């Protein structure tokens, strides 16, 4: 790519210049103080032993001892221990003690949270039902209504016991909690996730059905949908059974829109879920024409995502895709080009019914080629410029051609994506607009330093190659004859391998010398002369490196050829690496900006290799 970056700087007229929480983030609720006396230490140790006694009693399941010690000390960790180890008698006793049942561990989990996580249905029932009976007793005694707040208690993550049961896949516990408290499904956690959303996301069909069955407030369910859509979760995780249950129990869900105004069909199209798109279209065909807040139709999201099969399906009901525009006046080809979806671009270009889209302008006058250029998708630009139907002379509302747009937005030292995009436009002969407006011109000092560094690097490499090959010419393999008629001649003169060594070494040395001489002219400081010099020296330097590598392989083979397996190994290794070197040098030296048809065909595959190697190929 040495040619491209130099061509950019030499040929483009100008470029655009680019270029409430505490301080610690932690709130400490505990104050650390120094002990005042030894009596305080003794008291602290005594409290620790009380905790240990109660913990062991809760773990071992001794109700009498637990009840006796509990009167002296209460702590959530011990209640959690009883639940964790499945001691139902102690858990039942805990449920009847409000001072214990509401206590939380360091994560904010109550005993019910832990039972829900563990999937212990009998323990959860004991905690909920017995505590519920206690609340009823208090209500009858005081004449006031007491809510069973245990089930609605949240931990540090904002999760109720139902959230935890769903997250851990505890379906039986989830079913019990859903039926026990009908309001529990309306509580969201810190992430804004409702139980219905979690159940749909994780594929718990029975839980989804129970929540919808026992829900008494349809408006609140609809509000949950708008905040974080359970249907979206089911579609994105491809839970077809969950989706069918939701739509069968509440057919109105298919018409609901979330906070982005997107319907279920939008999400199915965006992820390329073909079976689901068919299913949703069959149930509610008008959803294909509904737009989100950005004016995007489901087919637009399919184009952005690169889902050709979805586009083909949706176009069956729309004979004229030129009418399917977003709020910026962009069609599906605009969006595919902007987002680098080469498969969609090829699909549209290969379909003669979509020719109207190829040079269609959006609200700002940009054609697909403009958008692919400004978002630096060289593969898309290359595909478009190979199509003769693409008009490379079209300008947008700013008076820019695609080449103008590239040069305006290009950095001073552009990355490969920008270089490849620019070279594709140059190769097809994309003109500059005489009315185009350009950004700031790069500083002369910057350009001079950039080229000076490049020339010095090439000069150093060429000098090293010349030195090595010159020395190799005087240290021939096998040495010289010291007597006879062939005095002073190489001892391996008749060997074919020796012929290869001499020829390759000679070619490498003279090519490197030519490179050195040409680069001396580049030291004169003229930018166009530098550009011409580098274009000339790259092929010569590439040939010198390849010939030097072959000469080295031939030399080594000559001196070890009597050991056949070793000679064969040297030839295989040398041949493999020379092939790789050849590919790299050809890729580097190809005239990517040449408009000559032959050079364009020759450089096509090296260009594609560079696109892949530089991560410039956006494709699903």
Secondary structure, DSSP 4 states (H G I P E B T S, - for coil): -HHHHHHHHHH-S---------SSS------------HHHHHHHHHHHHHHHHHHHHHHHT-HHHHHHHHTT---HHHHHHHHHTT-HHHHHHHHT-HHHHT---TTS--HHHHHHHHT-HHHHHHHHHHHHHHHHHHHHHHSS----TTTT---TTS--HHHHHHHTT-HHHHHHHHHH-TTGGG-B-TT--BHHHHHHHHT-HHHHHHHHHH---HHHHHHHHHHS-HHHHHHHTT-HHHHHHHHHH-GGGGG---TT---HHHHHHHTT-HHHHHHHHHH-GGGGG---TT---HHHHHHHHT-HHHHHHHGGG-S-GGG---TTS--HHHHHHHTT-HHHHHHHHT-GGGGGGTT---TTS--HHHHHHHTT-HHHHHHHHHSTTS-TT---TTS--HHHHHHHH--TT--HHHHHHHHHHHHTTPPPPTT----PPPPHHHHHHHHHHHHHHHHHHHHHHHHHHHHHHHS-TT-B--SSTTTTSBTTTT-HHHHHHHHHHHHHHHHHHHHHHHHHHHTT--HHHHHHHHHHHHHHHHHHHHHHHHHHHHHHHHHHTTSHHHHHHHHHHHHHHHHHHHHHHHHHH--TT---HHHHHHHHHHHHHHHHHTT-----
